[in-house]
Amino acid sequence: MQKAMKQRRRFRELMDYVIFMGPALLLFITLCLVPFFQQIWYSFTNWDGIKSSYAIVGLKNYIRVMSDTKYWTSMLFTLKFTFFATIFSNLLGFFWAYWLSKRIPFRNLMRAGFYLPKIVGGVILGFVWRFIFQNFFPVLAKITGIAWLGQTWFSTASSSFWALVIVMTWSSAGYMMIIYLAGLTSISDDYIEAATVDGAKNLQILFKVVIPLIMPSITQCLFLSIVNCLRMYDLNISLTNGNPFRMSEAVTMNVYQTAFSSNQLGYGSAKALILVLIIAFISILQVSITSRREVTQ
């Protein structure tokens, strides 16, 4: 009798898991896992994405990627962009969070205002900021006398690069701020009071007490920033479209152009898988380094 009741209880628990996790798991398998393994298979073929027939070419696509200068130029551009956008967005997000963690007037309103850019989609964000760069910044340059603002932002690789960094920083700093705020509010006031009693100054409290205690938040923010920057596509295509002459082309845009615009889906799949491996390596390296510096409260 008891054995039968235990079996029924386990069956009900199993059904609860199936009901609540089943749809999400099914969507994950259908939309993520199946296409991923299909992509691995296609990377060993010469399929153009249109014809029903294709041939297996082994490692030829991967060997070809090694000598693809456009792909690696895009990769270097993306890595450089990721480095600067990650640093600026996290510094700005932490500054906002540290400032808004104090008891100041209208802090909740300012929190909402700083977070608002995250709600705007990447494509819309790119078109809006393209208008700002081309129409508003020249007027602002005349008013302030800052010639740098009035440059033709999308005529050179350098200016297009910094335009992307500015927009990515502006759009993601608010989201980083929310995570940093969660970390800052979890710090007990006892630590701050003890450091103050010991004679620590504000900067000493910040670097010796606050930052070590919010290292889990820093780890999470760096991980999210790096991954989002490395797989940037929508902002790139709507803001610069790779111009001038594909010199501001992110690696994801290069993969898309190869797989779909040039009808080389097998070759594009090989490029995409190499990108996945690079993202995984950088992410694991970053998490392993920053997680070692975490301390428990």
C-alpha atoms as one frame of an Amber mdcrd trajectory, in Angstrom:
protein
   0.000   0.000   0.000   2.736   2.449   0.984   4.784   1.443  -2.050   1.820
   2.148  -4.320   1.294   5.563  -2.694   4.967   6.440  -3.162   4.777   5.448
  -6.815   1.671   7.597  -7.335   3.377  10.530  -5.602   6.442  10.153  -7.802
   4.233   9.935 -10.863   2.436  13.159  -9.878   5.766  14.891  -9.297   6.966
  13.694 -12.691   3.798  15.002 -14.342   4.305  18.368 -12.623   7.785  18.558
 -14.103   6.470  17.605 -17.538   3.645  20.164 -17.401   5.827  23.057 -16.257
   9.119  22.229 -17.977   7.862  20.295 -20.982   6.857  23.215 -23.250  10.047
  25.173 -22.527  12.201  22.068 -22.997  10.422  21.232 -26.251  10.976  24.742
 -27.604  14.633  24.652 -26.540  15.208  21.343 -28.287  13.305  22.398 -31.413
  14.664  25.925 -31.783  18.177  25.539 -30.343  19.540  22.017 -30.120  18.218
  20.636 -33.416  19.411  23.630 -35.521  22.762  23.559 -33.713  23.450  19.924
 -34.576  22.159  20.514 -38.098  24.648  23.345 -38.413  27.457  21.043 -37.319
  26.453  18.586 -40.045  26.162  21.265 -42.729  29.629  22.598 -41.867  31.073
  19.384 -43.324  29.156  19.801 -46.608  29.144  22.126 -49.601  25.390  22.836
 -49.366  24.368  26.201 -50.767  21.132  26.359 -48.749  18.926  26.125 -51.842
  19.460  22.843 -53.661  18.234  19.598 -52.170  21.508  17.803 -52.918  24.950
  18.403 -51.481  28.236  16.585 -51.007  30.287  15.934 -47.906  33.596  17.809
 -48.102  35.032  16.924 -44.684  37.248  19.602 -43.154  37.637  21.669 -46.339
  35.328  24.422 -45.045  37.338  24.771 -41.830  40.622  24.812 -43.714  39.193
  27.476 -45.998  38.191  29.627 -43.004  41.795  29.696 -41.789  42.839  31.658
 -44.890  39.710  33.859 -45.121  41.124  37.337 -44.457  37.700  39.037 -44.462
  36.431  36.687 -41.758  39.413  37.258 -39.470  39.337  41.005 -40.108  35.713
  40.963 -38.964  36.716  38.819 -35.996  39.417  41.285 -34.934  36.966  44.161
 -35.347  34.445  42.321 -33.153  37.018  41.501 -30.460  38.177  45.122 -30.362
  34.589  46.325 -30.202  33.802  43.829 -27.428  36.769  44.998 -25.372  35.843
  48.688 -25.398  32.062  48.269 -25.232  32.348  45.867 -22.290  34.628  48.195
 -20.326  32.621  51.368 -20.986  29.173  49.837 -20.428  30.232  48.211 -17.146
  32.021  51.291 -15.842  29.035  53.466 -16.669  26.564  50.924 -15.302  28.520
  50.583 -12.048  28.823  54.352 -11.677  25.067  54.777 -12.108  24.355  51.927
  -9.699  26.749  53.242  -7.039  25.316  56.739  -7.341  21.693  55.603  -7.334
  22.255  53.265  -4.386  22.519  56.393  -2.242  19.472  58.117  -0.806  19.025
  60.891  -3.353  15.844  62.538  -4.699  14.078  60.890  -7.664  16.438  57.909
  -7.683  13.705  55.452  -8.733  12.756  57.712 -11.640  16.389  57.954 -12.712
  16.806  54.190 -12.440  13.877  53.719 -14.806  15.242  56.347 -17.176  18.702
  54.776 -17.352  17.206  51.320 -17.914  14.813  52.499 -20.644  17.302  52.170
 -23.584  17.463  48.406 -22.947  13.806  48.116 -23.913  14.425  49.526 -27.407
  15.183  46.835 -29.999  18.557  46.658 -31.707  17.313  47.482 -35.214  15.225
  50.454 -34.069  18.079  51.560 -31.846  20.449  51.563 -34.795  18.154  53.637
 -37.026  17.423  56.144 -34.248  21.093  56.623 -33.445  21.982  56.853 -37.135
  19.639  59.826 -37.342  21.253  61.313 -34.216  24.782  60.904 -35.581  23.915
  62.381 -38.972  21.543  65.188 -37.979  21.788  66.064 -34.285  25.515  65.747
 -33.613  26.535  68.253 -36.361  24.182  70.840 -34.836  25.543  70.072 -31.376
  29.100  70.456 -32.719  28.295  73.957 -33.997  26.767  74.960 -30.658  29.531
  73.561 -28.462  32.455  74.001 -30.827  33.469  70.344 -30.416  34.553  69.360
 -33.935  34.689  65.666 -33.037  30.900  65.551 -32.763  30.423  67.001 -36.250
  32.495  64.447 -38.139  30.939  62.249 -40.806  30.469  59.274 -38.538  30.046
  56.529 -41.123  32.680  57.535 -43.667  35.676  55.883 -41.981  36.272  52.595
 -40.192  37.401  54.374 -37.016  34.361  56.645 -36.711  31.968  53.765 -37.490
  33.684  51.690 -34.823  33.264  54.350 -32.148  29.668  54.937 -33.198  28.942
  51.279 -32.512  30.749  51.451 -29.156  28.790  54.551 -28.120  25.418  53.052
 -28.983  26.176  49.669 -27.399  27.403  51.376 -24.226  24.327  53.600 -24.062
  21.917  50.712 -24.623  23.440  48.156 -22.240  24.745  50.276 -19.349  21.255
  50.552 -17.831  20.870  46.787 -17.742  24.280  46.411 -16.116  23.187  49.059
 -13.608  20.254  46.896 -12.458  22.537  43.917 -11.768  25.075  46.075  -9.945
  22.280  47.638  -7.908  21.165  44.180  -6.804  24.719  43.431  -5.681  25.134
  46.752  -3.876  21.847  46.463  -1.992  22.831  42.985  -0.773  25.881  44.359
   1.073  25.247  44.634   4.786  25.675  48.114   6.284  27.822  46.527   8.994
  30.761  46.216   6.577  30.571  49.896   5.614  30.213  50.995   9.219  33.139
  48.833  10.339  35.366  50.233   7.590  34.312  53.792   8.471  35.092  53.223
  12.146  38.533  51.916  11.163  39.170  55.224   9.396  38.724  54.108   5.777
  37.993  56.846   3.235  35.292  56.659   0.558  37.644  55.373  -2.164  39.150
  52.835   0.218  35.685  51.576   1.137  34.807  51.355  -2.557  37.875  49.383
  -3.661  38.554  47.365  -0.505  35.013  46.574   0.653  32.325  47.234  -1.953
  33.948  45.892  -5.118  35.177  42.597  -3.565  31.697  41.966  -2.137  29.931
  42.498  -5.482  32.304  40.345  -7.529  29.461  37.888  -8.333  27.605  40.795
  -9.970  30.759  41.835 -11.817  31.232  38.274 -13.076  27.666  38.172 -14.355
  27.804  41.613 -15.971  31.094  40.917 -17.736  29.775  37.588 -19.007  26.575
  39.149 -20.383  28.443  42.076 -21.935  31.047  39.912 -23.649  28.534  37.451
 -25.065  26.162  40.196 -26.270  28.977  42.116 -27.955  30.504  39.067 -29.640
  27.174  38.047 -31.157  26.067  41.562 -32.129  24.262  41.645 -35.471  21.080
  43.734 -35.516  22.774  46.919 -34.277  25.620  46.472 -36.739  23.407  46.072
 -39.780  21.052  48.937 -38.886  23.683  51.453 -37.780  26.643  50.977 -40.146
  25.680  48.019 -42.371  29.400  47.185 -42.411  30.308  50.420 -44.186  32.589
  51.793 -45.370  33.595  48.897 -47.619  32.789  46.243 -44.961  35.411  47.740
 -42.648  32.918  47.970 -39.755  31.506  44.505 -40.320  31.075  42.356 -37.214
  31.824  38.659 -37.483  28.150  37.674 -37.254  27.410  39.875 -40.237  30.233
  38.188 -42.138  28.748  34.774 -41.327  25.309  35.900 -42.522  26.694  37.325
 -45.759  28.535  34.076 -46.465  25.698  31.694 -45.620  22.713  33.524 -47.112
  23.816  36.373 -49.376  26.539  34.301 -51.074  24.552  31.028 -50.827  27.376
  29.132 -49.103  25.515  27.727 -46.117  27.996  24.928 -45.497  30.924  27.315
 -45.430  28.949  29.819 -43.342  28.127  27.064 -40.839  31.819  26.352 -40.392
  32.427  30.052 -39.730  29.588  30.131 -37.217  30.892  27.104 -35.313  34.344
  28.649 -35.034  32.687  31.769 -33.643  30.778  29.652 -31.109  34.015  28.045
 -29.946  35.714  31.436 -29.590  32.760  32.836 -27.604  32.756  29.766 -25.354
  36.515  29.996 -24.763  36.476  33.723 -23.923  33.398  33.363 -21.694  34.804
  30.413 -19.745  38.139  32.202 -19.343  36.463  35.374 -18.072  34.185  33.534
 -15.636  37.054  31.432 -14.277  39.227  34.517 -13.681  36.586  36.730 -12.061
  34.915  33.966 -10.018  38.211  33.325  -8.222  38.067  36.848  -6.819  34.585
  36.412  -5.338  34.238  36.525  -1.574  31.343  35.428   0.599  29.613  37.798
   2.988
